[in-house]
Amino acid sequence: MRLCLIHLAVLATASGLAQAQPRIVSPDHGEVVHDNGGRVQVVVVDAEPGAQLLPLLDGQPASEPVAAPAFELQGVERGAHQLVVELLDAAGRPTGRTAPVVFQVWQASRLRGQPIR
């Protein structure tokens, strides 16, 4: 039985029937995003057609679910963050998720250019 399942998986992959795993391609793992407004461009590839994408920043929803594979998070504070995108079906039920991506937001210091006292 196990050999049959492996054989079916190989056939599905060879014929293009195997579904690719959704993944975040932007921001890249370890990327430093330079934006004083805390805007982060997110791009997800290989999501199921028709899926809603729910970005989870540090484990919390960062926006409402979106249908577009490219969207912007706003107001992300400086520092390190973990981003996961959860895929939802039409009824809002989770159907999958991406692997986590860790990135950093860099913002110019408000003290930069001011004399140190």
C-alpha positions in Angstrom: 0.0 0.0 0.0 2.8 2.4 0.9 4.5 1.8 -2.4 1.3 2.6 -4.2 1.0 5.9 -2.4 4.6 6.8 -3.2 4.0 5.8 -6.9 0.9 8.0 -7.0 2.8 11.0 -5.6 5.5 10.5 -8.1 3.0 10.3 -11.0 1.1 13.4 -9.7 4.4 15.4 -9.5 5.5 14.3 -12.9 2.2 15.2 -14.5 2.1 18.6 -12.8 -0.9 17.6 -10.6 0.8 18.0 -7.3 0.0 21.4 -5.8 2.9 23.6 -4.9 3.2 24.8 -1.3 2.3 28.5 -0.9 5.2 30.6 0.1 6.2 34.2 0.9 8.7 35.6 -1.5 8.7 39.2 -0.2 9.9 40.1 2.3 12.7 37.6 2.0 13.8 35.6 5.1 16.3 37.8 6.9 15.5 40.9 4.9 15.8 44.4 6.4 12.9 46.6 5.2 13.8 50.3 5.3 10.6 52.3 5.7 9.9 55.1 8.2 6.2 54.5 7.8 6.3 50.8 8.6 5.1 49.8 5.2 6.0 46.2 4.2 5.3 44.8 0.7 4.1 41.2 0.9 4.1 38.8 -2.1 2.8 35.2 -1.8 3.2 32.7 -4.6 1.6 29.3 -5.3 -1.6 30.0 -3.2 -4.7 28.1 -4.1 -6.9 29.9 -6.7 -9.7 31.7 -4.9 -8.0 31.6 -1.5 -8.2 34.5 0.8 -4.8 35.4 2.4 -4.7 36.4 6.1 -1.3 37.8 7.1 -0.3 37.0 10.7 2.4 39.2 12.0 4.0 37.9 15.2 1.1 35.5 15.5 -1.6 38.2 15.3 -3.8 39.2 12.3 -2.1 42.2 10.6 -5.0 43.0 8.3 -8.3 41.7 7.0 -8.0 38.7 4.6 -7.1 39.8 1.1 -7.6 38.1 -2.3 -4.6 39.6 -4.1 -1.2 37.7 -3.9 0.6 41.1 -3.4 -0.4 43.5 -0.7 1.0 46.0 1.8 1.2 45.8 5.6 1.1 49.2 7.2 2.2 50.5 10.6 4.7 47.7 11.2 7.0 48.9 14.0 10.8 48.8 13.9 12.4 45.6 15.0 12.3 41.9 14.1 9.0 40.3 13.1 7.7 36.9 12.0 5.3 36.7 9.1 3.0 33.8 8.2 0.2 34.0 5.7 -2.8 31.7 6.4 -4.9 30.6 3.4 -8.7 30.7 4.0 -11.5 29.1 1.9 -14.6 31.0 0.8 -16.2 30.3 4.2 -13.2 31.7 6.1 -11.9 28.3 7.2 -8.1 27.8 7.2 -6.9 25.5 4.4 -3.1 26.0 4.7 -0.4 28.4 5.6 3.1 29.5 4.5 6.3 28.8 6.3 7.3 31.6 8.6 9.5 34.4 7.3 11.5 36.5 9.8 12.4 40.0 8.7 13.3 43.4 10.3 12.0 46.8 9.9 14.5 49.6 10.0 13.3 53.2 10.7 15.5 56.3 11.0 16.0 57.4 14.5 14.1 60.5 15.6 17.3 61.4 17.5 19.5 61.3 14.4 21.0 64.6 13.7 20.2 66.0 17.1 23.1 66.8 19.5 23.6 64.3 22.4 23.1 65.8 25.8 
